[in-house]
């Protein structure tokens, strides 16, 4: 969970109350956050630099507070103090509004679609900064960049002194050699191309260069006088840098994910609009896309979510009345009212402000009710309609099957569910098919570069054998695990299927060993042998799978349907997996046995 460092004295001032350390720790627990550590700023620096402890009495006390990863409104002192004040009943939930003054415009050029297609903007008018507020404003941007923005890959935030700029603004994408400006904290003008080299030695900024440096065009924002506001996601321009004297702040968020960009913008303006001349009022900006469509940002509308009162009580295990639930939700910044559904049942209509992007489902409302009610106040009971847990039939059957195969002398292995395209296709002599298998969109490492989820257990067994080719012969391996197959009837487009695969490797092929294992499996499951063509029982029929020797393979037919195949592995496949001795393998779907 993210950790927010806040000064104790400033926090207590914002909370309008002083607490002992134990009292504040208890308040954090009641609200669902945690006081992780009590330290000082100098102590933090000393710890980072491994210096000797010499704490001074006049050092500011720092509270390190852990907050939930989805509560972006708690990532700064302003949001944290506001939430605790509302929780303790010192204030009600604020109402955010958009000003009706003349709207600035941001024009988006079509080339931005090549690199970072989205931009959202807002203006904080008449804001008053002091050093502490300014630092908190910058810290919130840093925390959002590391958290929700995924290190600026999804969203990059730019903040500018609007008094130094003149609208309308444009968001463009240009070749790096055509972009020239003085970057933040510098005095010399650079081209964007030169900045890529300049910042390679910068410990903070070099980790963001990879996001755009290989692109033929870089994103850039200009005002009407062609003054560069920023080169996202790397650096802002020095011309529009905000200071303690800044009164009007332009916030722009460029992004590859529009939804997250809107959440980031909402978080910034709702947290710091309390310092504006007109409290909690935000000036919108009209963003005009390359196709002429205009959208007003930020979107500060209040969503609503209706939840059955019985649903809330049932999942928490309490018996609360509507008024009690409403009072609890008001403490969690979710103003609510009681309603009656079309079925005559009591409902709670929760109003979700723009600060609570984490509330997506009725269960989120239930969680907030439980937090405000107090988990320690909930009586411990057995879950409703539950007396005793039991194993799923498929898992129970799989365990029984594992025992039988182990007693036949096979050793169980557990292999990766992800694999490369070569392992799933070329190394098995199988042809690649675009519609075959599930693809992972963002593979983690080079071993899984093709992002394929296995549709067969065979590659895993062969890889295991290849890595253990010096083991004494015979080698007998098996695995009972899931594969994943495309399935248009499922809401996620894919479904798991439980397979059994077994491998026998020796100086001879051992085809008869694998055939005997198939017969043994059928015997213990209670399925009798049948004549070819029968729709009851099982039989084997010729097959033509590319990973097996021709004429040395067979399909397993159960009740008229093929559930798997077995055979002697083709020599080319053995060579592909660096296996020196012949192998026989069986793989079948065990779900039809249930």
JOKAVEN-V154141 format. One record per residue. N is the residue number from 1. RES is the residue in one letter. SS is DSSP state (h for helix, s for strand, l for the rest). BURIAL is b if it has 24 or more other ideal C-beta (glycine too) atoms within 12 Angstrom, else e. Layout:
N/RES/SS/BURIAL, N/RES/SS/BURIAL
This chain:
1/X/l/e, 2/X/l/b, 3/X/s/b, 4/X/s/b, 5/X/s/b, 6/X/s/b, 7/X/s/b, 8/X/h/b, 9/X/h/e, 10/X/h/b, 11/X/h/b, 12/X/h/b, 13/X/h/e, 14/X/h/b, 15/X/h/b, 16/X/l/e, 17/X/l/e, 18/X/l/e, 19/X/l/e, 20/X/l/e, 21/X/h/e, 22/X/h/e, 23/X/h/e, 24/X/h/b, 25/X/h/e, 26/X/h/e, 27/X/h/b, 28/X/h/b, 29/X/h/e, 30/X/h/b, 31/X/h/b, 32/X/l/b, 33/X/l/b, 34/X/s/b, 35/X/s/b, 36/X/s/e, 37/X/s/e, 38/X/s/b, 39/X/s/b, 40/X/s/b, 41/X/h/e, 42/X/h/e, 43/X/h/b, 44/X/h/e, 45/X/h/e, 46/X/h/e, 47/X/h/e, 48/X/h/e, 49/X/h/e, 50/X/l/e, 51/X/l/e, 52/X/l/e, 53/X/l/e, 54/X/l/e, 55/X/l/e, 56/X/l/e, 57/X/l/e, 58/X/l/e, 59/X/l/e, 60/X/l/e, 61/X/s/b, 62/X/s/b, 63/X/s/b, 64/X/s/b, 65/X/s/b, 66/X/s/b, 67/X/l/b, 68/X/l/b, 69/X/l/e, 70/X/l/e, 71/X/l/b, 72/X/h/b, 73/X/h/b, 74/X/h/b, 75/X/l/b, 76/X/l/b, 77/X/h/b, 78/X/h/b, 79/X/h/b, 80/X/h/b, 81/X/h/b, 82/X/h/b, 83/X/h/b, 84/X/h/b, 85/X/h/b, 86/X/h/b, 87/X/h/b, 88/X/l/b, 89/X/l/e, 90/X/l/e, 91/X/l/e, 92/X/l/e, 93/X/l/b, 94/X/l/b, 95/X/l/e, 96/X/l/b, 97/X/s/b, 98/X/s/b, 99/X/l/b, 100/X/l/e, 101/X/l/e, 102/X/l/e, 103/X/l/b, 104/X/s/b, 105/X/s/b, 106/X/s/b, 107/X/s/b, 108/X/s/b, 109/X/l/b, 110/X/h/e, 111/X/h/e, 112/X/h/b, 113/X/h/e, 114/X/h/e, 115/X/l/b, 116/X/l/b, 117/X/l/b, 118/X/s/b, 119/X/s/b, 120/X/s/b, 121/X/s/b, 122/X/s/b, 123/X/s/b, 124/X/s/b, 125/X/l/b, 126/X/l/b, 127/X/l/b, 128/X/l/b, 129/X/l/b, 130/X/l/e, 131/X/h/e, 132/X/h/b, 133/X/h/b, 134/X/h/b, 135/X/h/e, 136/X/h/b, 137/X/h/b, 138/X/h/b, 139/X/h/b, 140/X/h/b, 141/X/h/b, 142/X/h/b, 143/X/h/b, 144/X/h/b, 145/X/h/b, 146/X/h/b, 147/X/l/b, 148/X/l/b, 149/X/l/b, 150/X/l/e, 151/X/l/e, 152/X/l/b, 153/X/l/b, 154/X/l/b, 155/X/s/b, 156/X/s/b, 157/X/s/b, 158/X/s/b, 159/X/s/b, 160/X/s/b, 161/X/s/b, 162/X/h/b, 163/X/h/e, 164/X/h/b, 165/X/l/b, 166/X/l/e, 167/X/l/b, 168/X/l/b, 169/X/s/b, 170/X/s/b, 171/X/s/b, 172/X/s/b, 173/X/s/b, 174/X/s/b, 175/X/l/e, 176/X/h/b, 177/X/h/e, 178/X/h/e, 179/X/l/b, 180/X/s/b, 181/X/s/b, 182/X/s/b, 183/X/s/b, 184/X/l/b, 185/X/l/e, 186/X/l/e, 187/X/l/e, 188/X/l/e, 189/X/s/e, 190/X/s/b, 191/X/s/b, 192/X/h/b, 193/X/h/b, 194/X/h/e, 195/X/h/b, 196/X/h/b, 197/X/h/e, 198/X/h/e, 199/X/h/b, 200/X/h/e, 201/X/h/e, 202/X/l/e, 203/X/l/e, 204/X/l/e, 205/X/l/b, 206/X/h/e, 207/X/h/e, 208/X/h/b, 209/X/h/b, 210/X/h/e, 211/X/h/b, 212/X/l/b, 213/X/l/b, 214/X/l/e, 215/X/l/b, 216/X/l/e, 217/X/l/b, 218/X/s/b, 219/X/s/b, 220/X/s/b, 221/X/s/b, 222/X/s/b, 223/X/l/b, 224/X/l/e, 225/X/l/e, 226/X/l/e, 227/X/l/b, 228/X/s/b, 229/X/s/b, 230/X/s/b, 231/X/s/b, 232/X/l/b, 233/X/l/b, 234/X/l/b, 235/X/s/b, 236/X/s/b, 237/X/s/b, 238/X/l/b, 239/X/l/b, 240/X/l/b, 241/X/l/b, 242/X/l/b, 243/X/l/e, 244/X/l/e, 245/X/l/e, 246/X/l/b, 247/X/l/e, 248/X/l/b, 249/X/s/b, 250/X/s/b, 251/X/s/b, 252/X/s/b, 253/X/s/b, 254/X/s/b, 255/X/s/b, 256/X/l/b, 257/X/l/e, 258/X/h/b, 259/X/h/e, 260/X/h/b, 261/X/h/b, 262/X/h/b, 263/X/h/b, 264/X/h/b, 265/X/h/b, 266/X/h/b, 267/X/h/b, 268/X/h/b, 269/X/h/b, 270/X/h/b, 271/X/h/b, 272/X/h/b, 273/X/h/b, 274/X/h/b, 275/X/h/b, 276/X/l/b, 277/X/l/e, 278/X/l/e, 279/X/l/e, 280/X/l/b, 281/X/s/b, 282/X/s/b, 283/X/s/b, 284/X/s/b, 285/X/s/b, 286/X/s/b, 287/X/s/b, 288/X/s/b, 289/X/l/b, 290/X/l/e, 291/X/l/e, 292/X/l/e, 293/X/l/e, 294/X/s/e, 295/X/s/b, 296/X/s/b, 297/X/s/b, 298/X/l/b, 299/X/l/b, 300/X/l/b, 301/X/l/e, 302/X/l/b, 303/X/s/e, 304/X/s/e, 305/X/s/b, 306/X/s/b, 307/X/s/b, 308/X/s/b, 309/X/h/b, 310/X/h/b, 311/X/h/b, 312/X/h/b, 313/X/h/b, 314/X/h/e, 315/X/h/b, 316/X/h/b, 317/X/l/e, 318/X/l/b, 319/X/l/e, 320/X/l/b, 321/X/l/e, 322/X/h/b, 323/X/h/e, 324/X/h/b, 325/X/h/b, 326/X/h/b, 327/X/h/e, 328/X/h/b, 329/X/h/b, 330/X/h/b, 331/X/h/b, 332/X/l/b, 333/X/l/b, 334/X/l/b, 335/X/l/b, 336/X/s/b, 337/X/s/e, 338/X/s/b, 339/X/s/b, 340/X/s/e, 341/X/l/e, 342/X/l/e, 343/X/l/e, 344/X/l/e, 345/X/l/e, 346/X/s/b, 347/X/s/b, 348/X/s/b, 349/X/s/b, 350/X/s/b, 351/X/s/b, 352/X/s/b, 353/X/l/b, 354/X/l/b, 355/X/l/b, 356/X/l/b, 357/X/l/b, 358/X/l/b, 359/X/l/b, 360/X/l/e, 361/X/l/e, 362/X/h/b, 363/X/h/e, 364/X/h/b, 365/X/h/b, 366/X/h/b, 367/X/h/b, 368/X/h/b, 369/X/h/b, 370/X/h/b, 371/X/h/b, 372/X/h/b, 373/X/h/b, 374/X/l/e, 375/X/h/e, 376/X/h/e, 377/X/h/e, 378/X/l/e, 379/X/l/e, 380/X/l/e, 381/X/l/e, 382/X/l/e, 383/X/l/e, 384/X/l/e, 385/X/l/e, 386/X/l/e, 387/X/l/e, 388/X/l/e, 389/X/l/e, 390/X/l/e, 391/X/l/e, 392/X/l/e, 393/X/h/e, 394/X/h/e, 395/X/h/e, 396/X/h/e, 397/X/h/b, 398/X/h/b, 399/X/h/e, 400/X/h/b, 401/X/h/b, 402/X/h/b, 403/X/h/e, 404/X/h/b, 405/X/h/b, 406/X/h/e, 407/X/h/e, 408/X/l/b, 409/X/l/e, 410/X/l/b, 411/X/s/b, 412/X/s/b, 413/X/l/b, 414/X/l/e, 415/X/l/b, 416/X/l/b, 417/X/l/b, 418/X/s/b, 419/X/s/b, 420/X/l/b, 421/X/h/b, 422/X/h/e, 423/X/h/b, 424/X/h/b, 425/X/l/b, 426/X/h/e, 427/X/h/b, 428/X/h/b, 429/X/l/b, 430/X/l/b, 431/X/l/e, 432/X/l/e, 433/X/l/e, 434/X/l/e, 435/X/l/e, 436/X/l/e, 437/X/l/b, 438/X/s/b, 439/X/s/b, 440/X/l/e, 441/X/l/e, 442/X/l/e, 443/X/l/e, 444/X/l/e, 445/X/l/e, 446/X/h/e, 447/X/h/e, 448/X/h/b, 449/X/l/e, 450/X/l/b, 451/X/l/e, 452/X/s/b, 453/X/s/b, 454/X/l/b, 455/X/l/b, 456/X/l/b, 457/X/l/b, 458/X/h/b, 459/X/h/b, 460/X/h/b, 461/X/h/b, 462/X/h/b, 463/X/h/b, 464/X/h/b, 465/X/h/b, 466/X/h/b, 467/X/h/e, 468/X/l/b, 469/X/l/e, 470/X/l/e, 471/X/l/e, 472/X/l/e, 473/X/l/e, 474/X/l/b, 475/X/s/b, 476/X/s/b, 477/X/s/b, 478/X/s/b, 479/X/s/b, 480/X/s/b, 481/X/s/b, 482/X/s/b, 483/X/s/b, 484/X/s/b, 485/X/s/b, 486/X/s/e, 487/X/l/e, 488/X/l/e, 489/X/l/e, 490/X/l/e, 491/X/l/e, 492/X/l/e, 493/X/l/e, 494/X/s/e, 495/X/s/e, 496/X/s/e, 497/X/s/b, 498/X/s/b, 499/X/s/b, 500/X/s/b, 501/X/s/b, 502/X/s/b, 503/X/s/b, 504/X/s/b, 505/X/s/b, 506/X/l/b, 507/X/l/e, 508/X/l/e, 509/X/l/b, 510/X/l/b, 511/X/h/b, 512/X/h/e, 513/X/h/b, 514/X/h/b, 515/X/h/b, 516/X/h/e, 517/X/h/b, 518/X/h/b, 519/X/h/b, 520/X/h/e, 521/X/h/b, 522/X/h/b, 523/X/h/e, 524/X/h/e, 525/X/h/b, 526/X/l/e, 527/X/l/b, 528/X/l/e, 529/X/s/e, 530/X/l/e, 531/X/l/e, 532/X/l/e, 533/X/l/e, 534/X/l/e, 535/X/l/e, 536/X/l/e, 537/X/l/e, 538/X/s/b, 539/X/s/b, 540/X/s/b, 541/X/s/b, 542/X/s/e, 543/X/l/b, 544/X/l/e, 545/X/l/b, 546/X/l/b, 547/X/l/b, 548/X/s/b, 549/X/s/b, 550/X/s/e, 551/X/s/e, 552/X/s/b, 553/X/s/b, 554/X/s/b, 555/X/s/b, 556/X/s/b, 557/X/s/b, 558/X/s/b, 559/X/l/e, 560/X/l/e, 561/X/s/e, 562/X/s/e, 563/X/s/b, 564/X/s/b, 565/X/s/b, 566/X/s/b, 567/X/s/b, 568/X/s/b, 569/X/s/b, 570/X/l/b, 571/X/h/e, 572/X/h/e, 573/X/h/b, 574/X/h/b, 575/X/h/e, 576/X/h/b, 577/X/l/b, 578/X/l/e, 579/X/l/b, 580/X/l/e, 581/X/l/b, 582/X/l/b, 583/X/s/b, 584/X/s/b, 585/X/s/b, 586/X/s/b, 587/X/s/b, 588/X/s/b, 589/X/s/b, 590/X/l/b, 591/X/h/b, 592/X/h/b, 593/X/h/b, 594/X/l/e
